[in-house]
Every structure is written in C-alpha cells, then in structure tokens.
C-alpha cells in the first residue's frame, strides 16, 4: 500500500462512519467486536542492522531478530509467513516504513496481535536548521550518510513510529533495543553500545518530516502501544554482550529468555523487573523502560502476547535428523550467564503428554544444540518440530574461570604488564577487549585535569562491561599496571565466586516448589520489597506486581531492619543457603545461630542447617532471636542468591565455618574471607544432592544439577 493511499484510506473510513477523528474512540468495543476475527492473527515486523556504511558496525542485532523470531513462532504461535524481517541493507528508512504500511496496516484487525522490533543504532538529530533542540531517532541502514552538499540524514523519527503504531487497531507491542545519547568520547569498554553521535549539522530529510506531518493530520487512535525499550533513563546506553560464537543485545536476550519461561498471567511490569535483574548481573546499570507505564504496568503477558500454552520452557525442537533419534534444539530460554557454560550431557524433557521423554545434549554451537533421545526414555510417540522442552539436568564444567578484558585505552607496555600480572592469579585470565568474552574490564580511571597543570599519573581499577567502577578497586596515582592487577587478586576471587553461584539461578526451570519474599520489618506488619518463586508454582495464578518494583530495581532505605520470608511449597523438607555481595562488592553469607549461641562471643558457634519442613514458612533471621539484620553503610546495591536443596549443605557450611570473621558482630549476615572455596563447596553440595537421580556416568570434571533437587532465586535491590 502506498503512503498516500494509506493516509487517504484513514480519512475515508472516518467519513464513512460519520465520526470525527476525535470521536473515533467513542465507537469503543462495538467497532472492535464488529471487525473481530474468530481467532486473532499475529503479525510481526523485525528489524536488525549490524552493518552500516562508513565502517559503522554492531555485532548482535541479527541475533536479536533471530531470538525474537524463534520466540514468536514457537512460544507464542506466530506463523512464519506472518513475520517479516528486514536486516542490514534491506532496512532502509523507506523500506521500513513501507513494510509497516504493507505488512501491518493493510492486514491488521482489531483482534490481532502485532509485534515490532528494532535493533540497531539510535541517535539525536535536529528537526531542521531552525531548531536547536534534538529529537530521538532510529538509524536505518541508509541513515548515517551525509553528503558534502546537504546535511540531510535519512533517519526514522521515533515519533513517526509512535504515530504508525497508533494507526493500528490491533494490540501492538514494540521493542526497541537501541539508545540515543551517544558519548562524545568512546568509552574504554569490552561491549559495543547502540548509540551513534551524529554530526552537529545533521538534519532530518524532508521526506520523513512530510510523512510525519501527514500522519499527524490523519491519526485515528489514542490506543497506546506497549513500548518496551532497552533503557529507562535517556542517558543510559543500550549494550551488546559478546559470548563464545555470537554477540547479542543485552535487553533482547534478557527479555526473550524470560518470555520463554514466563506464564501468560505474568504482568508486564514484573517481566521488566526480572529482565532488569538479569541485566544487572551481566553488565551494570542499564535498565529496561516501559512507555505509558501507568496504563501498561498492570497488563498481563496474555494481553499482548496471546498464547495457548500456560507452561514455560527453556527451548524448542527445531529440526529432526533422518534417524529420528537426533534433534536440533533452540536454547533461547536458558539464562545468558548459564548458556555460556551449558555443557554436553545436559538433559531436557519434552513438554508433551508423555512427559518422560528426555533428550541429552551432545554438542552446542551458541544457541543451537544437537541432542539425542535418551535410551532410558523411549516412547512410541514420535518427536515433532515445535515441541517445547524444559530443563531437566544442568551440566557445568568445574574449570570455569574469570575473564578480564584489557581496556582499549591502555598503552602497549601497560597491556604487557597487566597480562603478566594476570598470569600469576589462579583461575583468572586476561583477554582482548571486544574480541573475546569477558566478565570485567581492567583499565584506567578518568583523569581529573587541572588547568595549566601537568597530566597526573595513571590510576587503574576494575570496571563492569559498561565501564562502571567496581567499588574499592581504584588504585593510587602512579601505581604500575602489574602491581594494580596483583592488588586486585582477592577482589577477583570474590567476583569469580559470585559468578559461580549465579550459575545456579533457575527460577524458571526448577521443579522444587519454593517462594521467598524480601521484607522490611515495620512496627505494624512487614512490607514486601520483592518476591521470587519458582515459575511452575504459579502457572495457574496471577503474579502481582509489588508496588516497590515499579522502578524494576527495588529500593531499601539505609538502616532498614530486613528479613526474608521463605515458604516450602513442596512435599519434601528442604535446606536453605543465602550467599551474595554487599554494597562494597564483598562476599557475604547468612550465618544462622540460636539465641543461646549469640550470647557467647568468645568462640565461633557451630553452624546449623536451615531446614524447612513441607508447607512450613520461616523468616530469616528467625523471629524472637536477638540477632537482627540491619542494612548498614552507604547507599549502593546488594545482590543475594537464595538457594534451596533437598540435601544438606554439608560442604558449604564447613567452608563458611572455616572462614575468619569477627565473633563480636551479632549481624546474621557475615563477610566471607574465602568466598571462592564457599562457592565451590556450594556447587559440589548441589551436585551431590542430584547424585541419587543420576542415570548416566558423568565425568568428575563436571557438576550435574537436577531441577527436582534444587532451586536458586536471585534478589537484587538498591540501598538508598
């Protein structure tokens, strides 16, 4: 459909109905019901641009499109023929707008579902020469070129997209994995950012401004689209992360991964809270955003993503080999930090009437794996393409290390010295920024220049992938790079420990029914800050948003008295362990003691297992004890991993018991002097808990965890 025809059609519809544009909404449900189809169609337009002219390039945008496409087809029932993708040189401004009109506007009906996705560069551009203010724009393939004779750029106004979304009577979900405020100076980072600094003279092409003007004059609906954006703060940067074999947008992966596992009754705002927590663990302070949050925060996933399945999954069968025993599996529902290490012999069970069918991973390349049907779980029913799979057993190597990228602004001699320093630290290695996957970045702190004074000596520190300085890692002026690395050894061991216990996160796949709430203790009744529970527990019930999660990362005032309320919803007694990082990025653990033991500060009391009987609810710390958990110190971020097992944490408690700490401190949350030993003991305990269910031989070089025997819930909150 041509643009002019489309705009005229809107006017003809209004005239035929005898209503003004302002009165369009008053038709309400009668109009929608009159045009409703028996079953809604599901249409999608997915755009990803890795390669731009002028040597501009991103790495993960095509992966984003693939992630969305697989999710829409296999999780939400879209037909492949109804999904249009535009990538790289196909995604010019005119082709994007024409595809929107031809593929979506021409076909969509009020009962339909529409998904729009864009991954690529964003920027800020002047509307015209007379304007000084800048507006948000998406950069299509042909959007960065400025000729010598004209400052016009062929960009796509964000506002134009909003007008196009409003022209659709359908339920519209738009996902933008981009950002706009590019830094003037490129950061020393190991991850690419999706924001481009346009030349100051750049202005919008006349064709785009004319198209937007016509849309404004003919806009027919105020029905808001559900707009999910990669950032909630305009100054934040949307980032990509590099894994073994592929790059991906942080926001897109975290979002699609959670949608694989989520049930339709999950709210959009709860989804973004989970997505925000996933991003925080991986890259820093980038947080997702929701447009028109007051109207959309109470929406359920089922409002915009119509699906017949109420069961979450970690992947899907995408192909079957000729022998019928080997299948190809898409693993888009595995948490990103886990996917990197998801090993051979991991098991998945098919979501089907015959739930005993299991497949065993034999090889994996990025998000795609080859698997064989387990000899122990043969079935007369053949496996089909499109069948969902759920995690059954997670296999991880024991030799997982911490990778630190060398900052791009280090001089050659600094890189050589730093590499030498990292070679002396066990289980930590240095890599080339942007070429190999990394967990953190070793680099220089920004200089504090004083006018007319010589440059100050370099200072080194440890940064997140988004260039956020890790607390207590900055060195002194003039410190040698090798000395700085060696100074960070203990901190690096702590961060490796945190990386290991994060690999246990399985809220979406655990079959151990548990629920945990973080609460602030008040005079009247405890106030819930955030809540996590294994997804299968709530497949039939609504996940309600807690008011404090409106900012996605909950906040807790300094000095608050805190507790966890934990509920065992399973039919077995379970054991509990709490590990984490405090505001200074120091490792901590919950140290359970009885009241009588607390009175003796001369000796270290033996640790006791925290056991929760079936159906029991307990609080940590337990009510009635002298021990209180009070949030101390300065405002910053806390991260806790609440881990459950069907077997005792024997080795973990022994490792915590062996740690040195002050017995005079009555706080139940203690700092760990040897967090790596504790983390390794934790993984071994979870492995031992699953050993009784082991049906195949497993090398001693790997851990194997069974979803029936463990659950691990992540809590991240901001202290203010």
C-alpha positions in Angstrom: 0.0 0.0 0.0 1.4 3.4 -1.0 1.7 6.0 1.8 -0.8 8.4 0.1 -3.3 5.6 -0.3 -2.9 4.6 3.3 -3.4 8.1 4.6 -6.4 8.7 2.4 -8.0 5.4 3.5 -8.0 6.6 7.1 -9.9 9.6 6.1 -12.4 7.6 4.0 -13.1 5.3 6.9 -13.8 8.2 9.3 -16.0 9.9 6.7 -18.0 6.7 6.0 -18.6 6.2 9.7 -19.7 9.7 10.1 -17.4 10.5 13.0 -14.5 12.9 13.6 -11.1 11.8 14.4 -11.5 12.9 18.0 -14.6 10.8 18.3 -13.0 7.6 17.0 -12.5 6.0 20.4 -16.2 6.5 21.3 -17.0 3.7 18.9 -15.3 1.5 21.5 -15.9 -2.1 21.8 -18.8 -2.1 19.2 -16.3 -1.4 16.4 -13.8 -3.9 17.6 -16.4 -6.6 18.0 -17.8 -5.9 14.5 -14.4 -6.5 12.9 -13.1 -9.2 15.3 -11.9 -12.4 13.7 -12.8 -15.8 15.3 -9.1 -16.2 16.1 -6.6 -13.4 16.2 -3.8 -13.2 13.6 -0.3 -12.5 14.8 1.8 -10.2 12.7 5.4 -9.1 13.3 8.0 -6.8 11.7 11.5 -7.5 12.9 14.4 -5.2 12.0 18.1 -5.7 12.8 21.1 -3.8 11.4 24.6 -4.9 12.1 26.4 -3.4 9.1 26.2 0.2 8.3 28.0 2.3 5.7 31.0 4.3 6.7 32.6 1.5 8.7 30.0 1.5 11.4 29.1 -1.9 12.7 27.3 -3.7 15.5 27.5 -7.4 16.3 24.3 -8.6 17.9 21.4 -7.1 16.0 20.8 -10.0 13.7 21.0 -12.4 16.6 18.2 -10.3 18.3 16.0 -10.7 15.2 16.6 -14.5 15.3 15.8 -14.6 19.1 12.5 -12.7 18.5 11.5 -14.8 15.5 12.1 -18.2 17.3 10.2 -16.9 20.4 7.2 -15.6 18.4 6.9 -18.8 16.3 7.4 -21.5 18.9 6.4 -19.8 22.2 3.5 -17.5 21.0 2.2 -19.3 17.9 3.1 -16.8 15.1 3.1 -18.2 11.6 6.5 -17.8 9.9 4.7 -16.3 6.9 3.3 -13.5 9.1 6.8 -12.5 10.3 8.6 -10.1 8.0 12.3 -9.4 8.8 14.5 -6.6 7.4 18.2 -6.9 8.0 21.2 -4.8 7.1 20.9 -3.2 3.6 17.2 -4.3 3.4 16.4 -2.0 6.3 16.4 1.5 4.7 14.1 4.1 6.1 11.7 3.9 3.1 11.6 0.1 3.2 10.9 0.1 6.9 8.0 2.5 6.6 6.6 0.8 3.5 6.9 -2.6 5.2 5.0 -1.2 8.2 2.2 0.0 5.9 2.1 -3.0 3.6 2.6 -5.8 6.2 0.9 -4.4 9.3 -1.5 -1.5 8.5 -3.0 -3.2 5.5 -3.7 -6.5 7.2 -4.2 -5.9 10.9 -7.6 -6.1 12.5 -8.7 -5.0 16.0 -8.4 -8.5 17.5 -5.0 -9.1 16.0 -1.6 -9.0 17.7 1.3 -7.0 16.3 4.9 -7.1 17.3 7.5 -4.6 16.1 11.2 -5.0 16.9 14.2 -2.7 16.1 17.8 -3.5 17.0 20.4 -1.0 15.7 21.9 2.4 16.3 19.9 5.3 17.7 20.9 9.0 17.8 19.7 12.5 18.4 19.2 14.8 15.5 17.8 18.4 14.8 14.5 18.5 13.0 15.7 21.3 10.8 18.3 24.2 10.6 16.0 26.5 12.6 15.7 24.1 15.5 18.3 23.9 18.3 16.7 21.0 20.2 17.4 17.4 19.3 14.9 14.6 19.0 15.3 10.8 19.2 15.7 8.9 16.0 16.4 5.3 14.9 19.1 5.0 12.3 18.2 2.7 9.4 20.8 1.3 7.0 20.9 4.5 5.0 20.6 6.9 7.9 24.2 7.8 8.6 25.2 9.2 5.2 25.7 13.0 4.9 26.8 14.3 1.5 29.1 17.3 1.1 26.3 19.4 -0.4 23.5 18.6 2.1 23.3 18.0 5.9 20.1 15.9 5.5 20.1 12.4 7.0 17.6 9.6 6.2 16.7 8.7 9.7 13.5 7.4 11.2 11.9 9.6 13.8 10.8 7.8 17.0 7.7 9.9 16.9 6.9 8.7 13.4 6.9 5.1 14.7 4.6 6.0 17.5 2.1 7.5 15.1 2.3 4.4 13.0 1.6 2.2 16.0 -1.4 4.3 16.9 -2.7 3.9 13.4 -3.2 0.2 14.1 -6.4 -1.0 15.7 -4.6 -4.2 16.9 -2.8 -4.9 20.2 0.7 -3.6 19.5 3.9 -4.4 21.3 7.0 -2.5 20.2 10.5 -3.5 21.4 13.4 -1.0 20.8 16.9 -2.3 21.6 18.7 0.9 21.0 19.7 4.2 22.7 20.1 7.8 21.7 22.6 9.8 23.8 25.9 8.7 22.4 29.0 9.7 24.4 31.3 12.3 22.8 34.3 10.2 23.7 34.1 6.4 23.1 34.4 4.6 26.5 37.1 2.1 27.2 34.8 -0.9 27.2 34.5 -4.5 26.2 31.0 -4.2 24.9 29.5 -2.3 21.9 27.0 0.4 22.5 23.9 1.1 20.3 24.1 4.8 20.2 25.8 6.9 17.5 26.9 10.5 17.7 25.5 12.3 14.6 27.4 15.3 13.2 26.1 18.6 14.7 24.9 19.8 11.3 22.7 16.8 10.6 19.0 17.4 9.9 16.1 15.2 9.0 15.3 14.5 5.4 12.3 16.4 4.1 10.5 13.2 3.1 10.5 11.9 6.7 9.2 15.2 8.0 6.4 15.4 5.4 5.4 11.8 6.1 5.2 12.5 9.8 3.1 15.7 9.2 0.6 13.7 7.2 0.4 11.0 9.9 -0.3 13.6 12.5 -3.2 15.0 10.5 -4.8 11.6 10.0 -4.0 9.8 13.2 -7.1 7.8 14.2 -6.5 6.2 17.6 -5.1 7.0 21.0 -4.9 3.3 21.9 -1.4 3.1 23.3 1.2 0.6 22.1 3.1 -1.3 24.6 6.6 0.1 24.2 9.4 -1.8 25.8 12.8 0.0 25.5 16.3 -1.1 26.3 16.8 1.8 28.7 14.6 3.7 31.2 16.9 6.6 31.6 17.5 8.7 28.4 21.2 9.0 29.2 21.7 5.2 29.6 23.3 3.2 26.8 21.9 0.1 25.2 24.7 -2.5 25.1 25.6 -5.7 23.4 27.5 -8.6 25.0 29.9 -10.9 23.4 29.7 -14.6 24.1 31.5 -17.6 22.6 30.5 -17.6 19.0 27.9 -14.8 18.9 27.0 -11.3 20.1 23.6 -10.2 21.3 21.7 -7.2 22.7 21.6 -7.5 26.5 18.0 -6.3 26.6 16.7 -8.5 23.8 18.3 -11.6 25.3 17.1 -11.0 28.8 13.6 -10.2 27.6 13.2 -13.1 25.2 14.8 -15.6 27.7 12.3 -14.6 30.4 9.4 -14.8 28.0 10.2 -18.4 27.2 9.8 -19.2 30.8 7.0 -16.8 31.9 3.4 -17.8 32.2 0.7 -15.7 30.4 -0.6 -14.4 33.8 2.7 -12.6 34.5 2.4 -8.8 34.4 4.5 -6.7 32.1 6.0 -4.8 34.9 7.0 -8.0 36.7 8.6 -9.1 33.5 10.7 -6.0 33.3 11.7 -6.4 36.9 13.1 -9.8 36.1 14.7 -8.6 32.9 16.3 -5.7 34.8 17.8 -8.1 37.4 19.2 -10.3 34.7 20.9 -7.3 33.0 22.3 -6.0 36.3 24.1 -9.3 36.9 25.7 -9.2 33.5 26.6 -5.7 32.6 25.8 -2.9 35.1 23.2 -0.2 35.4 21.4 -0.5 32.1 17.7 -0.9 33.0 14.7 -1.5 30.7 12.0 1.1 30.2 8.2 1.0 29.7 6.3 3.7 27.9 2.9 4.8 29.3 3.7 2.8 32.5 0.5 3.9 34.3 -1.6 2.4 31.6 0.6 -0.6 30.8 2.1 -1.8 34.1 -0.9 -3.9 35.1 -1.1 -5.6 31.7 -0.6 -9.3 31.6 1.6 -11.0 29.0 -1.6 -12.6 27.7 -3.0 -9.2 26.9 -0.4 -8.6 24.2 1.2 -12.0 23.6 -1.7 -14.3 23.0 -0.6 -17.9 23.6 -2.4 -21.2 24.1 0.4 -22.6 26.3 0.5 -21.8 30.0 3.7 -23.7 30.5 7.1 -22.1 30.4 10.0 -23.7 28.6 13.8 -23.3 28.1 13.8 -24.2 24.4 12.2 -26.0 21.5 12.8 -28.7 18.9 13.6 -27.0 15.6 14.7 -30.0 13.4 14.8 -33.8 13.4 17.5 -35.8 11.8 16.6 -38.7 9.4 17.3 -41.4 12.0 14.6 -39.8 14.2 16.8 -40.1 17.3 18.8 -36.9 16.9 17.2 -33.5 17.1 18.2 -29.8 16.9 17.3 -27.7 19.9 17.0 -23.9 20.2 18.0 -22.9 23.7 16.7 -19.4 23.9 15.2 -19.9 27.4 18.4 -20.6 29.2 19.7 -17.7 31.3 22.5 -16.0 29.5 25.2 -16.5 32.2 24.3 -20.2 32.2 24.2 -20.6 28.4 27.9 -19.8 28.0 28.8 -22.9 30.0 25.8 -25.2 29.3 27.6 -28.5 28.8 27.3 -31.8 27.0 25.1 -34.3 28.7 22.7 -31.6 30.0 19.2 -33.0 29.8 15.9 -31.6 28.7 12.4 -33.2 28.9 9.7 -32.7 26.3 6.5 -30.8 27.1 4.0 -33.4 26.0 1.5 -35.9 27.2 4.4 -38.3 27.5 6.5 -36.2 29.8 9.1 -38.9 30.4 10.8 -38.3 27.1 14.2 -36.8 27.6 16.9 -35.6 25.2 20.6 -35.4 26.0 22.8 -32.6 24.6 25.7 -33.9 22.5 27.1 -30.6 21.1 26.2 -27.0 21.2 27.1 -24.0 19.0 25.8 -20.8 20.5 22.1 -21.0 20.9 21.7 -24.2 18.9 22.4 -27.7 20.2 22.3 -31.2 18.9 20.7 -33.8 21.2 19.8 -37.4 21.2 16.7 -39.1 22.6 17.7 -40.8 25.9 17.8 -44.6 25.7 16.0 -44.7 29.1 13.0 -42.7 28.0 11.9 -44.2 24.7 8.4 -43.5 23.5 6.1 -44.8 20.8 5.1 -41.2 20.1 7.5 -39.6 17.6 9.1 -36.2 18.5 7.8 -33.3 16.4 9.3 -30.0 15.4 7.9 -27.2 17.6 7.7 -29.3 20.8 8.8 -27.2 23.8 11.5 -28.6 26.1 12.1 -27.9 29.8 15.4 -28.2 31.6 15.9 -31.4 33.5 19.6 -31.6 34.3 22.2 -28.8 34.1 25.7 -29.9 33.4 28.5 -27.3 34.0 32.3 -27.7 33.8 34.3 -27.3 37.1 37.1 -25.3 35.4 35.1 -22.1 35.0 37.4 -19.0 35.2 37.0 -15.3 35.4 37.9 -13.4 32.2 39.1 -9.8 32.4 39.4 -7.6 29.3 42.2 -5.2 29.0 40.8 -1.6 28.5 41.2 -0.2 25.0 42.9 2.9 26.3 45.8 1.0 27.9 49.2 1.6 26.2 51.1 -1.3 24.8 53.5 -1.5 27.7 50.6 -1.3 30.2 48.8 -4.2 28.4 52.0 -6.3 28.6 52.5 -5.6 32.3 48.8 -6.3 33.1 48.9 -9.6 31.2 52.0 -10.6 33.2 50.1 -9.8 36.4 47.0 -11.8 35.5 49.2 -14.8 34.7 50.1 -15.1 38.4 46.5 -15.2 39.6 44.8 -18.6 39.7 41.6 -19.1 37.6 41.7 -15.5 36.2 42.8 -14.7 32.7 43.1 -11.6 30.6 41.6 -11.3 27.1 41.4 -8.8 24.3 38.5 -6.4 24.7 35.9 -6.8 22.0 37.4 -10.0 20.6 36.8 -12.5 23.4 34.1 -12.8 26.0 34.8 -11.1 29.3 33.3 -10.6 32.7 35.0 -7.4 33.7 37.4 -4.7 32.3 40.8 -3.7 33.7 41.5 -0.1 32.7 42.4 3.4 33.6 40.4 5.7 35.8 39.4 9.0 34.0 41.9 11.8 34.6 41.0 14.7 36.7 42.6 17.5 34.8 43.5 20.8 36.5 44.1 23.8 34.1 47.7 24.6 33.4 49.0 21.6 35.3 50.8 18.6 34.0 48.9 15.3 33.4 48.5 13.2 36.6 50.0 9.7 36.7 47.7 6.9 35.7 45.4 5.1 38.1 44.0 1.7 37.5 40.8 0.0 38.5 38.3 -2.8 37.7 35.2 -2.0 35.8 32.0 -3.7 34.7 31.5 -4.2 31.0 29.5 -0.9 31.0 32.5 1.0 32.5 31.0 1.2 36.0 33.9 1.2 38.5 33.7 -1.8 40.9 33.7 -0.4 44.5 37.1 -0.5 46.3 39.2 -1.3 43.2 40.7 2.1 42.4 44.4 2.4 43.0 46.8 5.2 43.8 48.4 7.6 41.4 51.5 6.2 39.7 50.8 2.6 40.5 52.3 0.2 38.0 49.8 -1.9 35.9 51.2 -5.2 37.1 51.1 -4.1 40.7 47.5 -3.0 40.3 46.5 -6.3 38.9 48.1 -8.2 41.8 46.5 -5.8 44.3 43.1 -6.9 42.9 43.7 -10.6 43.3 41.4 -11.0 46.3 38.6 -8.9 44.7 38.9 -11.0 41.5 38.5 -14.2 43.6 35.3 -12.8 45.1 33.9 -11.9 41.8 34.6 -15.4 40.5 32.8 -16.8 43.5 29.8 -14.6 42.6 29.9 -15.8 39.0 29.8 -19.4 40.2 26.8 -19.1 42.4 24.9 -17.1 39.8 25.2 -20.2 37.6 22.8 -21.9 39.9 19.9 -19.5 39.1 16.9 -21.5 37.9 13.7 -19.8 38.9 12.1 -20.6 35.6 13.1 -24.3 35.4 13.2 -25.6 39.0 10.6 -28.2 40.0 11.2 -27.6 43.6 8.3 -25.5 44.7 9.5 -22.6 46.8 8.7 -19.0 47.4 10.8 -16.2 49.0 10.0 -12.6 49.9 12.4 -9.8 50.9 10.7 -7.7 53.6 11.3 -4.5 55.6 10.2 -5.1 59.2 8.0 -2.3 60.4 6.0 -1.7 63.6 2.7 -2.9 62.2 3.4 -5.6 59.5 6.4 -6.4 57.3 6.4 -4.6 54.0 7.3 -6.8 51.0 10.1 -5.3 48.8 10.3 -8.0 46.2 9.2 -11.6 45.7 10.5 -14.5 43.8 9.1 -18.0 43.3 9.6 -21.0 41.0 7.5 -20.4 37.9 5.7 -23.7 37.9 4.2 -22.9 41.3 2.2 -20.1 39.8 1.2 -21.4 36.4 -2.5 -21.1 37.3 -2.3 -17.9 39.5 -1.5 -14.3 38.8 1.9 -12.8 39.6 1.1 -9.5 41.0 3.4 -6.5 40.9 4.7 -5.3 44.2 4.5 -1.5 44.4 8.2 -1.2 45.2 9.1 -2.9 42.0 7.7 -0.1 39.9 11.3 1.0 39.3 12.3 -2.5 38.3 15.2 -2.5 40.9 13.5 -2.3 44.3 14.9 0.2 46.9 15.6 -0.1 50.6 16.5 2.8 52.9 19.8 2.6 54.8 19.3 1.4 58.3 16.2 -0.7 57.5 15.6 -3.9 59.5 15.2 -6.7 57.0 14.1 -10.3 56.8 13.4 -13.0 54.2 10.1 -14.9 54.4 10.6 -18.3 52.9 7.9 -20.9 52.1 8.4 -24.5 51.3 5.5 -25.4 48.9 6.9 -28.9 48.1 6.2 -32.2 49.7 9.8 -32.7 51.0 11.9 -31.0 53.6 14.4 -28.6 52.0 17.6 -26.9 53.1 18.5 -23.2 52.6 21.6 -21.2 52.0 22.0 -17.5 51.3 25.1 -16.1 49.6 25.7 -12.7 48.0 27.6 -9.5 47.6 27.1 -6.4 49.7 27.3 -2.8 48.7 31.2 -2.8 48.6 31.1 -6.0 46.4 32.4 -8.1 49.4 31.1 -11.7 49.6 28.6 -12.4 52.4 26.7 -15.4 53.8 23.8 -15.8 56.2 25.1 -17.3 59.5 22.3 -19.0 61.4 22.8 -19.1 65.2 20.4 -19.7 68.1 19.9 -17.1 70.8 22.0 -19.0 73.3 24.9 -19.2 70.9 24.8 -15.5 70.2 25.5 -14.7 73.9 28.9 -16.4 73.6 31.1 -14.0 71.6 34.3 -15.8 72.7 34.0 -18.8 70.4 32.7 -19.4 67.0 29.4 -21.3 67.4 28.9 -24.3 65.0 26.7 -23.6 62.1 23.3 -25.4 61.8 21.5 -26.3 58.7 18.4 -24.2 57.9 15.7 -26.9 57.3 12.2 -26.0 56.2 9.5 -28.7 56.6 6.9 -29.3 53.8 4.3 -26.5 53.9 6.3 -24.5 56.5 7.0 -20.8 56.4 10.1 -19.4 58.2 11.8 -16.0 58.4 15.5 -15.2 58.2 16.6 -14.2 60.8 14.1 -16.2 62.9 11.6 -14.1 64.9 12.3 -14.0 68.6 16.1 -14.0 68.4 18.4 -11.2 69.5 20.1 -11.2 66.1 18.8 -8.6 63.7 19.7 -7.9 60.1 20.1 -4.1 59.6 21.2 -2.6 56.3 24.4 -0.7 57.2 26.7 1.6 55.4 26.4 3.8 52.3 23.8 3.7 49.6 24.6 1.2 46.9 23.5 -2.2 45.5 23.1 -5.6 47.2 22.8 -8.9 45.5 21.6 -12.1 47.2 21.3 -15.7 45.9 18.8 -17.7 48.0 19.5 -21.3 47.3 17.4 -24.4 48.2 18.3 -28.1 48.1 16.8 -31.4 49.0 20.0 -32.4 50.7 22.1 -30.7 53.4 24.7 -28.1 52.5 27.4 -30.0 54.3 30.5 -28.8 52.5 29.2 -25.3 52.1 28.6 -24.9 55.9 32.0 -26.3 56.6 33.6 -23.8 54.2 31.7 -20.9 55.8 32.6 -22.2 59.3 36.3 -22.2 58.4 36.2 -18.6 57.3 37.7 -15.9 59.6 35.3 -13.3 60.8 34.6 -11.3 63.9 32.5 -13.1 66.6 31.7 -9.8 68.2 29.4 -8.9 65.2 25.9 -10.0 66.0 24.6 -9.4 62.5 23.4 -12.7 60.9 24.9 -11.6 57.5 28.7 -12.1 57.7 31.5 -11.3 55.3 33.3 -14.3 53.8 37.1 -14.3 53.8 37.3 -17.2 51.4 34.3 -16.9 49.1 35.7 -19.0 46.2 36.1 -22.0 48.5 32.5 -21.5 49.7 31.2 -21.2 46.1 32.9 -24.4 45.0 31.6 -26.2 48.1 28.1 -25.0 47.2 28.3 -26.4 43.7 29.6 -29.7 45.0 26.7 -29.9 47.5 24.1 -29.3 44.8 25.8 -31.9 42.6 25.7 -34.4 45.5 22.0 -33.6 46.1 21.3 -34.7 42.5 23.6 -37.8 42.5 20.9 -40.1 43.6 19.0 -39.3 40.4 22.0 -39.8 38.1 21.3 -42.2 35.3 24.4 -41.9 33.2 28.1 -41.7 34.0 29.4 -38.2 34.4 33.0 -37.1 34.4 34.5 -35.8 37.6 35.3 -32.6 35.7 31.6 -31.5 35.6 28.8 -30.6 38.0 25.4 -32.0 37.3 22.3 -30.5 38.9 18.8 -32.0 38.7 15.9 -29.5 38.6 13.9 -31.7 41.1 16.5 -31.2 43.7 17.4 -27.5 43.7 16.1 -24.0 43.3 18.0 -20.8 43.2 16.4 -17.3 43.3 18.2 -14.0 42.7 17.4 -10.9 44.7 19.0 -7.5 43.6 18.0 -4.3 45.4 19.2 -0.8 45.7 20.0 0.8 49.1 19.2 4.5 49.2 
